[in-house]
């Protein structure tokens, strides 16, 4: 079975395995179908508190050649952003301690106050996107969960990250 949507992937990965089922690594390898032919190598900050979504998304991003660092909440994302320049931030909106929208506002303030090099593209990932609220916070684009990797790749092209 080809894996198209992240939740389907999550369900398959969390099911108990038997001798007839392929192992997790084999299942993840099937994600290669959704990987673009060529992309420039990006330094990506993935802010995601759900461990399974983080593992699958970071696996996918690394397989297509990107460097990925993970923050488990908005506070971690801000601290990491202050210490390093990222080409792209993928921000979950609903996280503990500090939600993604508040973290985006803080990141945009840091860019403005400290004239950090350029504007960092931020893509929000959320189950209930409020487009106006995302734009107001400073998000450049968003993907609604469950998102397909084809949709995710379209965002890379939209923001000239290829």
N, CA, C and O atoms as a GROMACS GRO file, in nm:
protein
  648
    1UNK      N    1   0.084  -0.118   0.000
    1UNK     CA    2   0.000   0.000   0.000
    1UNK      C    3   0.088   0.123   0.000
    1UNK      O    4   0.178   0.134   0.083
    2UNK      N    5   0.064   0.217  -0.092
    2UNK     CA    6   0.140   0.341  -0.094
    2UNK      C    7   0.083   0.437   0.009
    2UNK      O    8  -0.038   0.451   0.022
    3UNK      N    9   0.173   0.502   0.082
    3UNK     CA   10   0.130   0.591   0.189
    3UNK      C   11   0.117   0.732   0.134
    3UNK      O   12   0.215   0.790   0.087
    4UNK      N   13  -0.002   0.788   0.140
    4UNK     CA   14  -0.022   0.921   0.086
    4UNK      C   15  -0.043   1.023   0.196
    4UNK      O   16   0.012   1.133   0.190
    5UNK      N   17  -0.120   0.991   0.295
    5UNK     CA   18  -0.152   1.090   0.397
    5UNK      C   19  -0.086   1.053   0.529
    5UNK      O   20  -0.079   0.936   0.566
    6UNK      N   21  -0.039   1.153   0.597
    6UNK     CA   22   0.034   1.133   0.721
    6UNK      C   23  -0.045   1.051   0.823
    6UNK      O   24   0.014   0.959   0.880
    7UNK      N   25  -0.173   1.078   0.849
    7UNK     CA   26  -0.243   0.996   0.948
    7UNK      C   27  -0.248   0.848   0.909
    7UNK      O   28  -0.237   0.762   0.995
    8UNK      N   29  -0.264   0.819   0.780
    8UNK     CA   30  -0.262   0.679   0.738
    8UNK      C   31  -0.127   0.618   0.770
    8UNK      O   32  -0.118   0.502   0.812
    9UNK      N   33  -0.022   0.696   0.749
    9UNK     CA   34   0.112   0.649   0.780
    9UNK      C   35   0.124   0.623   0.930
    9UNK      O   36   0.179   0.521   0.971
   10UNK      N   37   0.073   0.716   1.010
   10UNK     CA   38   0.081   0.700   1.154
   10UNK      C   39   0.008   0.574   1.200
   10UNK      O   40   0.059   0.500   1.285
   11UNK      N   41  -0.109   0.551   1.145
   11UNK     CA   42  -0.185   0.432   1.182
   11UNK      C   43  -0.107   0.306   1.146
   11UNK      O   44  -0.097   0.214   1.227
   12UNK      N   45  -0.052   0.303   1.026
   12UNK     CA   46   0.022   0.184   0.983
   12UNK      C   47   0.145   0.162   1.070
   12UNK      O   48   0.179   0.048   1.102
   13UNK      N   49   0.213   0.271   1.108
   13UNK     CA   50   0.336   0.256   1.186
   13UNK      C   51   0.308   0.213   1.329
   13UNK      O   52   0.391   0.147   1.391
   14UNK      N   53   0.192   0.250   1.381
   14UNK     CA   54   0.164   0.217   1.519
   14UNK      C   55   0.093   0.084   1.536
   14UNK      O   56   0.080   0.036   1.649
   15UNK      N   57   0.048   0.023   1.428
   15UNK     CA   58  -0.014  -0.110   1.437
   15UNK      C   59   0.092  -0.212   1.476
   15UNK      O   60   0.209  -0.197   1.442
   16UNK      N   61   0.050  -0.312   1.547
   16UNK     CA   62   0.145  -0.417   1.583
   16UNK      C   63   0.191  -0.488   1.456
   16UNK      O   64   0.114  -0.508   1.363
   17UNK      N   65   0.317  -0.524   1.456
   17UNK     CA   66   0.371  -0.589   1.337
   17UNK      C   67   0.370  -0.739   1.353
   17UNK      O   68   0.389  -0.792   1.463
   18UNK      N   69   0.347  -0.806   1.245
   18UNK     CA   70   0.355  -0.953   1.244
   18UNK      C   71   0.460  -0.990   1.141
   18UNK      O   72   0.519  -0.903   1.077
   19UNK      N   73   0.482  -1.117   1.125
   19UNK     CA   74   0.583  -1.162   1.030
   19UNK      C   75   0.542  -1.131   0.886
   19UNK      O   76   0.627  -1.126   0.797
   20UNK      N   77   0.412  -1.109   0.861
   20UNK     CA   78   0.365  -1.079   0.726
   20UNK      C   79   0.372  -0.930   0.692
   20UNK      O   80   0.365  -0.894   0.575
   21UNK      N   81   0.384  -0.844   0.793
   21UNK     CA   82   0.387  -0.701   0.768
   21UNK      C   83   0.531  -0.653   0.754
   21UNK      O   84   0.621  -0.702   0.822
   22UNK      N   85   0.552  -0.555   0.663
   22UNK     CA   86   0.687  -0.498   0.652
   22UNK      C   87   0.720  -0.419   0.780
   22UNK      O   88   0.630  -0.369   0.847
   23UNK      N   89   0.848  -0.409   0.812
   23UNK     CA   90   0.885  -0.334   0.931
   23UNK      C   91   0.871  -0.184   0.907
   23UNK      O   92   0.846  -0.140   0.795
   24UNK      N   93   0.887  -0.105   1.014
   24UNK     CA   94   0.868   0.040   1.006
   24UNK      C   95   0.961   0.101   0.902
   24UNK      O   96   0.919   0.188   0.825
   25UNK      N   97   1.086   0.058   0.898
   25UNK     CA   98   1.182   0.115   0.801
   25UNK      C   99   1.133   0.094   0.658
   25UNK      O  100   1.143   0.184   0.576
   26UNK      N  101   1.081  -0.024   0.629
   26UNK     CA  102   1.030  -0.051   0.494
   26UNK      C  103   0.911   0.038   0.462
   26UNK      O  104   0.897   0.088   0.350
   27UNK      N  105   0.824   0.059   0.562
   27UNK     CA  106   0.708   0.145   0.541
   27UNK      C  107   0.752   0.289   0.514
   27UNK      O  108   0.698   0.356   0.426
   28UNK      N  109   0.849   0.335   0.590
   28UNK     CA  110   0.897   0.472   0.570
   28UNK      C  111   0.964   0.488   0.433
   28UNK      O  112   0.956   0.594   0.372
   29UNK      N  113   1.030   0.383   0.386
   29UNK     CA  114   1.095   0.389   0.256
   29UNK      C  115   0.994   0.412   0.144
   29UNK      O  116   1.027   0.469   0.040
   30UNK      N  117   0.870   0.369   0.165
   30UNK     CA  118   0.768   0.390   0.065
   30UNK      C  119   0.735   0.538   0.048
   30UNK      O  120   0.676   0.577  -0.053
   31UNK      N  121   0.771   0.619   0.145
   31UNK     CA  122   0.749   0.763   0.134
   31UNK      C  123   0.830   0.825   0.020
   31UNK      O  124   0.799   0.936  -0.025
   32UNK      N  125   0.932   0.754  -0.027
   32UNK     CA  126   1.016   0.808  -0.134
   32UNK      C  127   0.937   0.846  -0.258
   32UNK      O  128   0.981   0.932  -0.334
   33UNK      N  129   0.822   0.785  -0.279
   33UNK     CA  130   0.738   0.818  -0.394
   33UNK      C  131   0.703   0.967  -0.394
   33UNK      O  132   0.684   1.026  -0.500
   34UNK      N  133   0.694   1.026  -0.276
   34UNK     CA  134   0.651   1.164  -0.263
   34UNK      C  135   0.766   1.262  -0.256
   34UNK      O  136   0.746   1.381  -0.229
   35UNK      N  137   0.886   1.214  -0.278
   35UNK     CA  138   1.003   1.299  -0.268
   35UNK      C  139   1.035   1.360  -0.404
   35UNK      O  140   1.041   1.289  -0.505
   36UNK      N  141   1.054   1.491  -0.408
   36UNK     CA  142   1.086   1.557  -0.535
   36UNK      C  143   1.221   1.511  -0.588
   36UNK      O  144   1.306   1.462  -0.513
   37UNK      N  145   1.240   1.529  -0.719
   37UNK     CA  146   1.363   1.484  -0.782
   37UNK      C  147   1.486   1.558  -0.731
   37UNK      O  148   1.590   1.496  -0.706
   38UNK      N  149   1.476   1.688  -0.716
   38UNK     CA  150   1.592   1.763  -0.669
   38UNK      C  151   1.547   1.886  -0.590
   38UNK      O  152   1.449   1.952  -0.626
   39UNK      N  153   1.617   1.913  -0.486
   39UNK     CA  154   1.592   2.029  -0.403
   39UNK      C  155   1.725   2.077  -0.349
   39UNK      O  156   1.818   1.998  -0.333
   40UNK      N  157   1.734   2.208  -0.323
   40UNK     CA  158   1.854   2.254  -0.256
   40UNK      C  159   1.846   2.213  -0.109
   40UNK      O  160   1.738   2.198  -0.053
   41UNK      N  161   1.961   2.194  -0.048
   41UNK     CA  162   1.966   2.152   0.091
   41UNK      C  163   1.928   2.270   0.180
   41UNK      O  164   1.988   2.377   0.172
   42UNK      N  165   1.828   2.249   0.265
   42UNK     CA  166   1.780   2.352   0.355
   42UNK      C  167   1.812   2.316   0.499
   42UNK      O  168   1.820   2.199   0.536
   43UNK      N  169   1.829   2.419   0.579
   43UNK     CA  170   1.844   2.404   0.722
   43UNK      C  171   1.707   2.434   0.781
   43UNK      O  172   1.662   2.549   0.779
   44UNK      N  173   1.639   2.331   0.834
   44UNK     CA  174   1.499   2.343   0.874
   44UNK      C  175   1.484   2.323   1.024
   44UNK      O  176   1.543   2.234   1.084
   45UNK      N  177   1.402   2.411   1.084
   45UNK     CA  178   1.361   2.395   1.223
   45UNK      C  179   1.218   2.342   1.220
   45UNK      O  180   1.128   2.408   1.168
   46UNK      N  181   1.197   2.224   1.274
   46UNK     CA  182   1.065   2.163   1.284
   46UNK      C  183   1.019   2.173   1.429
   46UNK      O  184   1.078   2.112   1.518
   47UNK      N  185   0.913   2.251   1.452
   47UNK     CA  186   0.856   2.266   1.586
   47UNK      C  187   0.730   2.182   1.590
   47UNK      O  188   0.626   2.222   1.537
   48UNK      N  189   0.738   2.067   1.655
   48UNK     CA  190   0.627   1.971   1.658
   48UNK      C  191   0.634   1.893   1.788
   48UNK      O  192   0.736   1.833   1.820
   49UNK      N  193   0.524   1.892   1.864
   49UNK     CA  194   0.524   1.823   1.992
   49UNK      C  195   0.479   1.677   1.981
   49UNK      O  196   0.508   1.598   2.071
   50UNK      N  197   0.410   1.640   1.874
   50UNK     CA  198   0.366   1.502   1.856
   50UNK      C  199   0.484   1.418   1.804
   50UNK      O  200   0.532   1.440   1.693
   51UNK      N  201   0.528   1.324   1.884
   51UNK     CA  202   0.649   1.248   1.852
   51UNK      C  203   0.639   1.172   1.719
   51UNK      O  204   0.735   1.169   1.642
   52UNK      N  205   0.526   1.111   1.692
   52UNK     CA  206   0.512   1.032   1.570
   52UNK      C  207   0.512   1.122   1.446
   52UNK      O  208   0.577   1.091   1.346
   53UNK      N  209   0.441   1.233   1.452
   53UNK     CA  210   0.440   1.327   1.339
   53UNK      C  211   0.581   1.383   1.319
   53UNK      O  212   0.627   1.398   1.206
   54UNK      N  213   0.648   1.414   1.429
   54UNK     CA  214   0.785   1.466   1.421
   54UNK      C  215   0.877   1.365   1.355
   54UNK      O  216   0.956   1.401   1.268
   55UNK      N  217   0.868   1.238   1.395
   55UNK     CA  218   0.956   1.135   1.338
   55UNK      C  219   0.933   1.118   1.188
   55UNK      O  220   1.028   1.112   1.110
   56UNK      N  221   0.809   1.110   1.147
   56UNK     CA  222   0.779   1.089   1.005
   56UNK      C  223   0.816   1.211   0.922
   56UNK      O  224   0.876   1.198   0.816
   57UNK      N  225   0.781   1.330   0.971
   57UNK     CA  226   0.812   1.452   0.896
   57UNK      C  227   0.962   1.474   0.887
   57UNK      O  228   1.014   1.507   0.780
   58UNK      N  229   1.033   1.456   0.998
   58UNK     CA  230   1.178   1.476   0.994
   58UNK      C  231   1.246   1.369   0.908
   58UNK      O  232   1.343   1.398   0.838
   59UNK      N  233   1.196   1.244   0.913
   59UNK     CA  234   1.250   1.139   0.828
   59UNK      C  235   1.235   1.179   0.681
   59UNK      O  236   1.330   1.171   0.603
   60UNK      N  237   1.116   1.222   0.644
   60UNK     CA  238   1.090   1.263   0.506
   60UNK      C  239   1.183   1.378   0.464
   60UNK      O  240   1.244   1.373   0.358
   61UNK      N  241   1.193   1.480   0.548
   61UNK     CA  242   1.277   1.596   0.514
   61UNK      C  243   1.424   1.558   0.503
   61UNK      O  244   1.494   1.607   0.415
   62UNK      N  245   1.470   1.472   0.590
   62UNK     CA  246   1.610   1.428   0.584
   62UNK      C  247   1.636   1.343   0.459
   62UNK      O  248   1.742   1.353   0.398
   63UNK      N  249   1.539   1.260   0.423
   63UNK     CA  250   1.555   1.174   0.304
   63UNK      C  251   1.566   1.255   0.176
   63UNK      O  252   1.628   1.209   0.079
   64UNK      N  253   1.508   1.374   0.174
   64UNK     CA  254   1.520   1.456   0.054
   64UNK      C  255   1.636   1.555   0.067
   64UNK      O  256   1.648   1.649  -0.012
   65UNK      N  257   1.722   1.532   0.166
   65UNK     CA  258   1.849   1.602   0.173
   65UNK      C  259   1.859   1.722   0.265
   65UNK      O  260   1.958   1.794   0.260
   66UNK      N  261   1.760   1.745   0.348
   66UNK     CA  262   1.764   1.862   0.436
   66UNK      C  263   1.819   1.829   0.573
   66UNK      O  264   1.814   1.715   0.618
   67UNK      N  265   1.873   1.932   0.638
   67UNK     CA  266   1.913   1.922   0.778
   67UNK      C  267   1.791   1.961   0.860
   67UNK      O  268   1.727   2.062   0.831
   68UNK      N  269   1.759   1.884   0.962
   68UNK     CA  270   1.640   1.910   1.043
   68UNK      C  271   1.676   1.910   1.190
   68UNK      O  272   1.741   1.817   1.240
   69UNK      N  273   1.635   2.015   1.259
   69UNK     CA  274   1.645   2.021   1.404
   69UNK      C  275   1.504   2.033   1.458
   69UNK      O  276   1.418   2.094   1.395
   70UNK      N  277   1.480   1.973   1.574
   70UNK     CA  278   1.343   1.964   1.628
   70UNK      C  279   1.330   2.039   1.760
   70UNK      O  280   1.414   2.026   1.850
   71UNK      N  281   1.223   2.116   1.768
   71UNK     CA  282   1.182   2.182   1.893
   71UNK      C  283   1.049   2.119   1.934
   71UNK      O  284   0.964   2.094   1.849
   72UNK      N  285   1.031   2.094   2.062
   72UNK     CA  286   0.909   2.030   2.111
   72UNK      C  287   0.800   2.129   2.151
   72UNK      O  288   0.687   2.088   2.178
   73UNK      N  289   0.833   2.259   2.155
   73UNK     CA  290   0.733   2.360   2.188
   73UNK      C  291   0.781   2.496   2.138
   73UNK      O  292   0.892   2.509   2.086
   74UNK      N  293   0.696   2.596   2.152
   74UNK     CA  294   0.728   2.729   2.102
   74UNK      C  295   0.850   2.792   2.168
   74UNK      O  296   0.929   2.858   2.101
   75UNK      N  297   0.865   2.771   2.300
   75UNK     CA  298   0.982   2.827   2.370
   75UNK      C  299   1.112   2.771   2.312
   75UNK      O  300   1.206   2.846   2.286
   76UNK      N  301   1.117   2.640   2.292
   76UNK     CA  302   1.236   2.578   2.234
   76UNK      C  303   1.263   2.633   2.094
   76UNK      O  304   1.378   2.660   2.058
   77UNK      N  305   1.158   2.649   2.016
   77UNK     CA  306   1.173   2.700   1.880
   77UNK      C  307   1.236   2.840   1.881
   77UNK      O  308   1.324   2.869   1.800
   78UNK      N  309   1.190   2.925   1.970
   78UNK     CA  310   1.244   3.061   1.979
   78UNK      C  311   1.391   3.058   2.021
   78UNK      O  312   1.474   3.127   1.962
   79UNK      N  313   1.424   2.978   2.121
   79UNK     CA  314   1.564   2.969   2.166
   79UNK      C  315   1.654   2.919   2.054
   79UNK      O  316   1.763   2.971   2.034
   80UNK      N  317   1.607   2.819   1.980
   80UNK     CA  318   1.688   2.765   1.872
   80UNK      C  319   1.703   2.868   1.760
   80UNK      O  320   1.811   2.882   1.703
   81UNK      N  321   1.597   2.941   1.729
   81UNK     CA  322   1.602   3.044   1.626
   81UNK      C  323   1.699   3.155   1.663
   81UNK      O  324   1.769   3.207   1.577
   82UNK      N  325   1.705   3.191   1.790
   82UNK     CA  326   1.796   3.296   1.835
   82UNK      C  327   1.943   3.257   1.817
   82UNK      O  328   2.029   3.344   1.801
   83UNK      N  329   1.970   3.127   1.819
   83UNK     CA  330   2.108   3.080   1.812
   83UNK      C  331   2.153   3.032   1.675
   83UNK      O  332   2.271   3.001   1.656
   84UNK      N  333   2.061   3.027   1.580
   84UNK     CA  334   2.098   2.972   1.449
   84UNK      C  335   2.008   3.028   1.340
   84UNK      O  336   1.892   3.061   1.364
   85UNK      N  337   2.061   3.040   1.222
   85UNK     CA  338   1.985   3.086   1.106
   85UNK      C  339   1.922   2.964   1.037
   85UNK      O  340   1.993   2.868   1.006
   86UNK      N  341   1.793   2.968   1.012
   86UNK     CA  342   1.722   2.861   0.943
   86UNK      C  343   1.667   2.911   0.811
   86UNK      O  344   1.630   3.028   0.799
   87UNK      N  345   1.663   2.823   0.712
   87UNK     CA  346   1.604   2.856   0.582
   87UNK      C  347   1.452   2.846   0.588
   87UNK      O  348   1.382   2.915   0.515
   88UNK      N  349   1.403   2.758   0.675
   88UNK     CA  350   1.260   2.729   0.684
   88UNK      C  351   1.228   2.685   0.826
   88UNK      O  352   1.303   2.612   0.889
   89UNK      N  353   1.112   2.732   0.874
   89UNK     CA  354   1.059   2.684   1.002
   89UNK      C  355   0.923   2.623   0.972
   89UNK      O  356   0.837   2.686   0.911
   90UNK      N  357   0.905   2.500   1.017
   90UNK     CA  358   0.776   2.433   1.006
   90UNK      C  359   0.722   2.428   1.149
   90UNK      O  360   0.780   2.362   1.236
   91UNK      N  361   0.612   2.498   1.171
   91UNK     CA  362   0.563   2.522   1.306
   91UNK      C  363   0.425   2.463   1.329
   91UNK      O  364   0.328   2.501   1.263
   92UNK      N  365   0.418   2.369   1.422
   92UNK     CA  366   0.287   2.319   1.466
   92UNK      C  367   0.222   2.434   1.543
   92UNK      O  368   0.289   2.503   1.620
   93UNK      N  369   0.094   2.454   1.523
   93UNK     CA  370   0.026   2.565   1.588
   93UNK      C  371  -0.016   2.530   1.731
   93UNK      O  372  -0.012   2.616   1.819
   94UNK      N  373  -0.057   2.408   1.755
   94UNK     CA  374  -0.104   2.369   1.887
   94UNK      C  375   0.002   2.287   1.959
   94UNK      O  376   0.018   2.168   1.936
   95UNK      N  377   0.076   2.357   2.046
   95UNK     CA  378   0.182   2.293   2.123
   95UNK      C  379   0.173   2.335   2.269
   95UNK      O  380   0.112   2.438   2.299
   96UNK      N  381   0.231   2.257   2.359
   96UNK     CA  382   0.230   2.294   2.502
   96UNK      C  383   0.325   2.410   2.531
   96UNK      O  384   0.411   2.443   2.449
   97UNK      N  385   0.308   2.469   2.645
   97UNK     CA  386   0.392   2.578   2.697
   97UNK      C  387   0.372   2.708   2.619
   97UNK      O  388   0.331   2.808   2.677
   98UNK      N  389   0.400   2.707   2.490
   98UNK     CA  390   0.377   2.824   2.405
   98UNK      C  391   0.330   2.774   2.270
   98UNK      O  392   0.398   2.693   2.207
   99UNK      N  393   0.214   2.821   2.227
   99UNK     CA  394   0.163   2.773   2.099
   99UNK      C  395   0.243   2.830   1.982
   99UNK      O  396   0.322   2.923   1.998
  100UNK      N  397   0.221   2.771   1.866
  100UNK     CA  398   0.298   2.808   1.748
  100UNK      C  399   0.276   2.951   1.702
  100UNK      O  400   0.371   3.015   1.658
  101UNK      N  401   0.154   3.002   1.711
  101UNK     CA  402   0.129   3.139   1.667
  101UNK      C  403   0.204   3.240   1.754
  101UNK      O  404   0.259   3.338   1.702
  102UNK      N  405   0.206   3.218   1.885
  102UNK     CA  406   0.281   3.307   1.973
  102UNK      C  407   0.431   3.298   1.941
  102UNK      O  408   0.500   3.400   1.940
  103UNK      N  409   0.478   3.178   1.916
  103UNK     CA  410   0.620   3.160   1.880
  103UNK      C  411   0.652   3.233   1.750
  103UNK      O  412   0.758   3.295   1.739
  104UNK      N  413   0.563   3.226   1.651
  104UNK     CA  414   0.584   3.295   1.523
  104UNK      C  415   0.593   3.446   1.547
  104UNK      O  416   0.681   3.512   1.491
  105UNK      N  417   0.504   3.499   1.629
  105UNK     CA  418   0.507   3.644   1.659
  105UNK      C  419   0.640   3.683   1.721
  105UNK      O  420   0.698   3.786   1.686
  106UNK      N  421   0.689   3.600   1.814
  106UNK     CA  422   0.818   3.628   1.878
  106UNK      C  423   0.933   3.620   1.778
  106UNK      O  424   1.024   3.703   1.781
  107UNK      N  425   0.929   3.522   1.690
  107UNK     CA  426   1.034   3.509   1.588
  107UNK      C  427   1.034   3.629   1.496
  107UNK      O  428   1.141   3.682   1.463
  108UNK      N  429   0.917   3.674   1.454
  108UNK     CA  430   0.909   3.794   1.368
  108UNK      C  431   0.961   3.916   1.441
  108UNK      O  432   1.024   4.003   1.379
  109UNK      N  433   0.937   3.926   1.571
  109UNK     CA  434   0.987   4.039   1.650
  109UNK      C  435   1.140   4.034   1.657
  109UNK      O  436   1.207   4.137   1.646
  110UNK      N  437   1.194   3.915   1.676
  110UNK     CA  438   1.340   3.900   1.679
  110UNK      C  439   1.400   3.942   1.545
  110UNK      O  440   1.500   4.012   1.541
  111UNK      N  441   1.338   3.899   1.435
  111UNK     CA  442   1.388   3.938   1.302
  111UNK      C  443   1.388   4.090   1.287
  111UNK      O  444   1.483   4.148   1.234
  112UNK      N  445   1.283   4.154   1.335
  112UNK     CA  446   1.271   4.299   1.322
  112UNK      C  447   1.366   4.372   1.416
  112UNK      O  448   1.438   4.462   1.374
  113UNK      N  449   1.368   4.333   1.544
  113UNK     CA  450   1.448   4.403   1.645
  113UNK      C  451   1.598   4.386   1.624
  113UNK      O  452   1.675   4.480   1.644
  114UNK      N  453   1.638   4.268   1.584
  114UNK     CA  454   1.781   4.242   1.572
  114UNK      C  455   1.828   4.234   1.428
  114UNK      O  456   1.942   4.198   1.400
  115UNK      N  457   1.738   4.269   1.339
  115UNK     CA  458   1.770   4.269   1.196
  115UNK      C  459   1.842   4.141   1.156
  115UNK      O  460   1.942   4.142   1.084
  116UNK      N  461   1.787   4.032   1.207
  116UNK     CA  462   1.843   3.901   1.172
  116UNK      C  463   1.836   3.886   1.021
  116UNK      O  464   1.741   3.933   0.958
  117UNK      N  465   1.933   3.823   0.962
  117UNK     CA  466   1.948   3.814   0.817
  117UNK      C  467   1.819   3.769   0.748
  117UNK      O  468   1.782   3.652   0.755
  118UNK      N  469   1.753   3.863   0.684
  118UNK     CA  470   1.638   3.830   0.599
  118UNK      C  471   1.513   3.788   0.672
  118UNK      O  472   1.501   3.802   0.794
  119UNK      N  473   1.422   3.738   0.596
  119UNK     CA  474   1.292   3.691   0.642
  119UNK      C  475   1.292   3.539   0.632
  119UNK      O  476   1.314   3.484   0.525
  120UNK      N  477   1.268   3.472   0.743
  120UNK     CA  478   1.265   3.326   0.745
  120UNK      C  479   1.125   3.279   0.707
  120UNK      O  480   1.027   3.324   0.767
  121UNK      N  481   1.114   3.191   0.610
  121UNK     CA  482   0.986   3.135   0.571
  121UNK      C  483   0.935   3.045   0.684
  121UNK      O  484   1.006   2.957   0.732
  122UNK      N  485   0.809   3.069   0.724
  122UNK     CA  486   0.747   2.987   0.828
  122UNK      C  487   0.619   2.927   0.771
  122UNK      O  488   0.531   2.998   0.723
  123UNK      N  489   0.612   2.795   0.777
  123UNK     CA  490   0.492   2.722   0.734
  123UNK      C  491   0.429   2.661   0.859
  123UNK      O  492   0.494   2.588   0.933
  124UNK      N  493   0.303   2.693   0.880
  124UNK     CA  494   0.229   2.638   0.993
  124UNK      C  495   0.168   2.505   0.954
  124UNK      O  496   0.120   2.488   0.841
  125UNK      N  497   0.168   2.411   1.046
  125UNK     CA  498   0.096   2.285   1.026
  125UNK      C  499  -0.004   2.274   1.141
  125UNK      O  500   0.032   2.284   1.258
  126UNK      N  501  -0.129   2.253   1.105
  126UNK     CA  502  -0.234   2.256   1.205
  126UNK      C  503  -0.356   2.176   1.160
  126UNK      O  504  -0.377   2.153   1.041
  127UNK      N  505  -0.435   2.135   1.257
  127UNK     CA  506  -0.559   2.064   1.224
  127UNK      C  507  -0.672   2.162   1.193
  127UNK      O  508  -0.762   2.130   1.116
  128UNK      N  509  -0.668   2.280   1.252
  128UNK     CA  510  -0.774   2.379   1.233
  128UNK      C  511  -0.715   2.515   1.195
  128UNK      O  512  -0.706   2.604   1.280
  129UNK      N  513  -0.674   2.531   1.070
  129UNK     CA  514  -0.611   2.657   1.034
  129UNK      C  515  -0.710   2.773   1.030
  129UNK      O  516  -0.818   2.763   0.971
  130UNK      N  517  -0.672   2.880   1.092
  130UNK     CA  518  -0.745   3.005   1.081
  130UNK      C  519  -0.653   3.095   1.000
  130UNK      O  520  -0.559   3.154   1.054
  131UNK      N  521  -0.680   3.106   0.871
  131UNK     CA  522  -0.590   3.174   0.779
  131UNK      C  523  -0.559   3.317   0.824
  131UNK      O  524  -0.443   3.359   0.822
  132UNK      N  525  -0.661   3.391   0.864
  132UNK     CA  526  -0.640   3.529   0.906
  132UNK      C  527  -0.549   3.537   1.029
  132UNK      O  528  -0.460   3.621   1.036
  133UNK      N  529  -0.573   3.448   1.125
  133UNK     CA  530  -0.492   3.446   1.246
  133UNK      C  531  -0.346   3.409   1.216
  133UNK      O  532  -0.253   3.466   1.272
  134UNK      N  533  -0.328   3.313   1.125
  134UNK     CA  534  -0.193   3.272   1.085
  134UNK      C  535  -0.119   3.387   1.017
  134UNK      O  536  -0.004   3.414   1.049
  135UNK      N  537  -0.185   3.453   0.924
  135UNK     CA  538  -0.123   3.565   0.851
  135UNK      C  539  -0.090   3.678   0.947
  135UNK      O  540   0.018   3.737   0.940
  136UNK      N  541  -0.182   3.708   1.037
  136UNK     CA  542  -0.161   3.814   1.135
  136UNK      C  543  -0.039   3.785   1.223
  136UNK      O  544   0.035   3.877   1.260
  137UNK      N  545  -0.018   3.659   1.257
  137UNK     CA  546   0.096   3.620   1.341
  137UNK      C  547   0.228   3.629   1.264
  137UNK      O  548   0.334   3.643   1.325
  138UNK      N  549   0.221   3.620   1.130
  138UNK     CA  550   0.344   3.627   1.051
  138UNK      C  551   0.379   3.499   0.977
  138UNK      O  552   0.489   3.485   0.925
  139UNK      N  553   0.285   3.406   0.973
  139UNK     CA  554   0.306   3.281   0.900
  139UNK      C  555   0.300   3.308   0.750
  139UNK      O  556   0.216   3.387   0.704
  140UNK      N  557   0.388   3.245   0.675
  140UNK     CA  558   0.390   3.263   0.530
  140UNK      C  559   0.294   3.170   0.457
  140UNK      O  560   0.239   3.206   0.353
  141UNK      N  561   0.274   3.050   0.509
  141UNK     CA  562   0.185   2.952   0.447
  141UNK      C  563   0.150   2.846   0.550
  141UNK      O  564   0.207   2.842   0.659
  142UNK      N  565   0.057   2.761   0.514
  142UNK     CA  566   0.021   2.656   0.607
  142UNK      C  567  -0.026   2.532   0.534
  142UNK      O  568  -0.071   2.536   0.419
  143UNK      N  569  -0.015   2.422   0.605
  143UNK     CA  570  -0.066   2.294   0.558
  143UNK      C  571  -0.160   2.242   0.666
  143UNK      O  572  -0.125   2.239   0.784
  144UNK      N  573  -0.277   2.202   0.624
  144UNK     CA  574  -0.374   2.150   0.719
  144UNK      C  575  -0.351   2.001   0.738
  144UNK      O  576  -0.339   1.926   0.641
  145UNK      N  577  -0.344   1.958   0.864
  145UNK     CA  578  -0.331   1.816   0.894
  145UNK      C  579  -0.466   1.751   0.870
  145UNK      O  580  -0.567   1.810   0.909
  146UNK      N  581  -0.475   1.638   0.810
  146UNK     CA  582  -0.363   1.561   0.754
  146UNK      C  583  -0.321   1.618   0.620
  146UNK      O  584  -0.404   1.644   0.534
  147UNK      N  585  -0.193   1.637   0.602
  147UNK     CA  586  -0.142   1.686   0.476
  147UNK      C  587  -0.072   1.574   0.402
  147UNK      O  588  -0.013   1.485   0.462
  148UNK      N  589  -0.079   1.580   0.270
  148UNK     CA  590  -0.007   1.482   0.190
  148UNK      C  591   0.134   1.537   0.165
  148UNK      O  592   0.156   1.658   0.172
  149UNK      N  593   0.227   1.450   0.137
  149UNK     CA  594   0.361   1.496   0.108
  149UNK      C  595   0.365   1.569  -0.026
  149UNK      O  596   0.453   1.653  -0.047
  150UNK      N  597   0.272   1.539  -0.115
  150UNK     CA  598   0.262   1.615  -0.240
  150UNK      C  599   0.225   1.759  -0.210
  150UNK      O  600   0.280   1.851  -0.270
  151UNK      N  601   0.132   1.781  -0.117
  151UNK     CA  602   0.093   1.916  -0.076
  151UNK      C  603   0.211   1.987  -0.011
  151UNK      O  604   0.235   2.106  -0.035
  152UNK      N  605   0.282   1.914   0.071
  152UNK     CA  606   0.399   1.969   0.139
  152UNK      C  607   0.503   2.016   0.037
  152UNK      O  608   0.559   2.125   0.050
  153UNK      N  609   0.527   1.932  -0.065
  153UNK     CA  610   0.622   1.969  -0.170
  153UNK      C  611   0.576   2.093  -0.245
  153UNK      O  612   0.658   2.176  -0.283
  154UNK      N  613   0.445   2.106  -0.267
  154UNK     CA  614   0.392   2.225  -0.336
  154UNK      C  615   0.426   2.352  -0.258
  154UNK      O  616   0.454   2.455  -0.318
  155UNK      N  617   0.426   2.344  -0.125
  155UNK     CA  618   0.465   2.460  -0.045
  155UNK      C  619   0.612   2.495  -0.065
  155UNK      O  620   0.648   2.612  -0.067
  156UNK      N  621   0.697   2.393  -0.079
  156UNK     CA  622   0.838   2.418  -0.105
  156UNK      C  623   0.854   2.498  -0.236
  156UNK      O  624   0.932   2.593  -0.244
  157UNK      N  625   0.780   2.457  -0.337
  157UNK     CA  626   0.785   2.527  -0.465
  157UNK      C  627   0.726   2.666  -0.455
  157UNK      O  628   0.782   2.760  -0.511
  158UNK      N  629   0.616   2.681  -0.384
  158UNK     CA  630   0.549   2.810  -0.370
  158UNK      C  631   0.643   2.914  -0.309
  158UNK      O  632   0.640   3.031  -0.349
  159UNK      N  633   0.725   2.873  -0.214
  159UNK     CA  634   0.814   2.965  -0.147
  159UNK      C  635   0.958   2.959  -0.198
  159UNK      O  636   1.052   3.000  -0.130
  160UNK      N  637   0.975   2.906  -0.319
  160UNK     CA  638   1.107   2.900  -0.385
  160UNK      C  639   1.214   2.836  -0.298
  160UNK      O  640   1.325   2.887  -0.287
  161UNK      N  641   1.178   2.725  -0.237
  161UNK     CA  642   1.272   2.653  -0.151
  161UNK      C  643   1.334   2.534  -0.223
  161UNK      O  644   1.397   2.449  -0.160
  162UNK      N  645   1.316   2.528  -0.354
  162UNK     CA  646   1.370   2.417  -0.433
  162UNK      C  647   1.486   2.463  -0.518
  162UNK      O  648   1.544   2.384  -0.591
   0.00000   0.00000   0.00000
